[in-house]
Amino acid sequence: MAGRVKVEQGHKRVRIQLGGAMIADTTAPLLVWEKPYYPTYYLPISDVAPGVLVDSGETERSPSRGTATVYDVHANRAIASASAYAYAEPNIEELADHVAFIWSAMDHWYEEDEEVYVHPRDPYSRVDILQSSRHIRVEIDGVTVADSHQPRMLFETGLPVRYYLPKTDVRMDLLTPTDLVTACPYKGDAGYWTVDTGVALHDNVAWSYAFPVKESAEIAGYVCFYNETVDIYVDGELESKPKTHFA
């Protein structure tokens, strides 16, 4: 069907915790691409603990999926208001008798026995980290802020190549840490720096994962710059700036 939201049967055990209680536990989750960049988990309602879903009296309309009943989620003394939704008569038949939970409203999510952060891992997204001897030079406002022959190149589905550089090859004297932290289910929590070239300040243009998740451990402590906004030379050739949702 043209414009139909993609739905796929998942095979991981998925569990959700709220208020110290495991409120859902299933081995038959659905992966539903409601958003363009990653899927949402829909769980069989039969795999949700009794009494967890309480009708909030609200509904939400989706052109592709239909009208959803919105639920408050109760667990022990914890109440997450308007944090789950289900379609009694969905436009997509696979969604019948399934419920989706707002990820950030829950305390913890698990795929098998590993905690997962931010959103479900997309089975069609891959992260490869390769050591390289290519010459990477980063320039901002005509100032070289990094120069390295030992980058770790990160290839992530749907994104430009990212060049992670050791701090010894970065002008850390030009970088000031900021309060910004972002999270990625494939890499972990990133902290950011503002770069002061003496010409201008460039806010949150560089980042690093101090303690990445184990699958991305090779970039721990390395610094990366947004290809979208800085000049990056690879083996002496200036790369064109990619267009992404980051810039």
C-alpha positions in Angstrom: 0.0 0.0 0.0 1.5 3.4 -1.0 2.5 5.4 2.1 1.9 2.5 4.4 3.9 2.6 7.7 6.4 -0.2 7.7 5.7 -3.0 10.2 8.0 -5.9 10.9 8.0 -8.8 13.4 10.8 -8.5 15.9 12.5 -11.5 17.5 14.2 -10.0 20.6 12.8 -10.3 24.1 11.7 -6.8 25.1 11.0 -5.8 28.7 9.9 -2.5 30.2 10.4 -1.3 33.8 8.6 1.4 35.6 8.5 2.2 39.3 10.7 -0.8 40.1 8.2 -3.2 38.4 8.6 -5.1 35.1 5.4 -3.9 33.4 5.8 -5.7 30.1 7.7 -8.7 28.9 7.4 -10.1 25.4 9.2 -12.2 22.8 7.0 -11.0 20.0 7.4 -7.2 19.6 6.5 -5.4 16.5 8.9 -2.9 15.0 6.8 0.0 13.5 8.5 2.8 11.6 6.3 5.7 12.8 9.3 8.0 12.6 11.7 8.2 9.6 14.9 7.4 11.4 14.1 4.6 13.8 11.3 2.2 14.7 8.9 2.1 17.7 8.2 -1.0 19.7 4.6 -2.2 19.8 4.0 -5.0 22.3 1.1 -7.4 22.5 -1.3 -6.2 25.2 -1.5 -9.7 26.5 2.2 -9.3 27.5 1.6 -6.2 29.6 1.0 -6.7 33.3 -2.6 -6.4 34.5 -3.7 -3.0 35.8 -0.8 -1.2 34.1 -2.8 0.5 31.4 -5.4 3.0 32.6 -7.6 4.8 30.1 -6.7 8.5 30.2 -9.8 9.6 28.4 -7.7 11.1 25.6 -7.3 10.0 22.0 -4.8 10.8 19.3 -5.4 10.6 15.5 -2.9 9.4 13.0 -3.6 9.5 9.3 -1.7 6.3 8.7 -2.7 4.3 11.8 -6.2 5.5 12.9 -7.4 6.8 16.3 -5.5 5.7 19.3 -6.7 5.4 22.9 -4.1 7.1 25.2 -3.3 5.4 28.5 -1.7 6.4 31.8 0.8 3.8 32.9 0.6 2.7 36.6 3.3 0.7 38.3 3.5 0.5 42.1 3.3 4.1 43.1 4.7 5.4 39.8 2.3 7.0 37.3 3.4 8.0 33.8 0.6 10.1 32.4 -0.4 9.7 28.8 2.6 7.5 28.1 1.1 4.6 26.1 -1.3 4.3 23.2 -3.1 1.6 21.3 -5.4 1.4 18.3 -8.7 -0.5 18.8 -9.5 -0.4 15.1 -6.2 0.3 13.4 -5.8 1.1 9.7 -2.8 -1.3 9.8 -4.2 -4.7 10.9 -0.9 -5.9 12.5 -1.3 -3.2 15.2 -4.5 -4.7 16.6 -4.2 -5.8 20.2 -0.8 -4.1 20.5 0.3 -1.1 22.6 3.2 1.3 22.3 4.9 3.0 25.2 6.5 6.4 25.2 10.2 5.5 25.5 11.3 8.4 27.6 8.4 8.0 30.1 9.6 4.6 31.2 12.5 3.9 33.6 14.3 1.2 31.7 14.1 -0.8 28.5 15.8 -4.1 27.9 16.5 -6.1 24.7 17.1 -9.6 26.0 19.2 -8.8 29.1 20.9 -5.7 27.9 19.6 -2.2 28.7 18.8 -0.1 25.6 18.7 3.7 25.6 17.0 6.4 23.6 15.0 4.2 21.1 15.0 0.7 19.7 18.0 -0.3 17.7 17.1 -0.3 14.0 17.9 -3.8 12.5 18.8 -2.0 9.2 21.3 0.4 10.8 24.8 -0.6 11.3 27.9 1.0 12.9 31.3 0.0 11.7 34.4 1.5 13.3 37.7 1.1 11.4 41.2 2.2 12.3 42.8 4.1 9.5 46.1 5.8 8.5 44.4 8.4 6.3 45.4 12.0 6.9 42.5 13.9 8.4 42.8 17.7 8.9 40.0 19.8 10.4 39.9 23.5 9.7 37.6 26.1 11.1 37.8 29.8 10.1 41.1 29.0 8.4 42.6 27.6 11.6 43.7 24.0 11.8 42.0 22.5 14.9 43.0 18.9 14.4 45.5 17.0 12.3 45.8 13.3 12.5 47.2 10.2 10.7 45.4 7.8 13.1 41.7 8.4 12.8 39.0 5.9 13.7 36.4 6.1 10.9 32.8 5.5 11.9 30.5 4.4 9.2 26.8 4.6 10.3 23.9 3.7 8.0 22.3 6.8 6.6 25.0 9.3 7.9 28.2 10.7 6.5 31.5 9.1 7.6 32.6 10.5 10.9 36.3 11.0 11.7 37.1 10.3 15.4 40.5 11.7 16.3 42.8 11.1 19.3 42.9 14.1 21.6 46.7 14.3 21.1 46.0 15.3 17.5 43.4 17.9 18.4 44.0 21.5 19.5 42.3 20.9 22.8 43.4 24.4 23.9 40.8 25.8 21.5 38.0 23.6 22.9 35.8 24.4 25.8 33.3 21.8 27.2 29.7 22.7 27.2 26.6 21.3 29.1 25.2 19.7 26.1 24.8 15.9 26.3 23.1 13.7 23.6 22.4 10.0 23.6 22.6 7.4 20.9 21.5 3.7 21.3 24.5 2.6 19.2 27.2 4.7 20.8 26.1 6.0 24.2 26.2 9.5 25.8 28.2 12.2 24.0 29.6 15.4 25.6 30.3 18.5 23.5 32.8 21.3 23.0 32.6 24.8 21.7 35.6 25.8 19.5 37.1 29.3 19.8 39.3 29.9 16.8 40.1 33.5 17.8 37.9 34.6 14.9 34.5 33.2 16.1 32.9 30.9 18.6 31.4 27.7 17.2 29.0 26.2 19.7 28.8 22.4 20.2 30.7 21.6 16.9 32.8 18.8 18.4 31.9 15.9 20.6 33.2 12.8 22.2 32.0 9.6 23.9 33.9 9.2 27.2 32.2 5.8 28.0 30.6 4.5 24.8 28.5 1.3 24.8 30.7 -1.8 24.2 29.9 -2.1 20.5 31.5 1.4 20.0 34.2 1.1 22.5 36.9 1.9 20.0 36.0 5.6 19.9 36.2 6.1 23.6 37.8 9.5 24.3 38.2 10.3 20.6 37.0 13.7 19.3 34.7 14.2 16.3 33.7 17.3 14.4 30.5 18.0 12.4 31.3 17.4 8.7 28.3 19.6 8.0 29.8 22.8 9.5 33.6 22.5 9.5 36.2 22.0 6.7 37.6 18.5 6.7 40.5 17.5 4.5 41.0 13.8 3.8 44.4 13.0 2.3 44.7 16.6 1.3 41.4 16.8 -0.4 38.6 19.1 1.0 35.4 17.1 1.5 32.1 18.6 0.5 29.8 19.4 3.4 27.0 16.8 3.6 23.4 17.7 4.1 21.8 15.9 7.1 19.2 16.5 9.7 22.0 17.8 11.9 22.6 20.8 9.7 
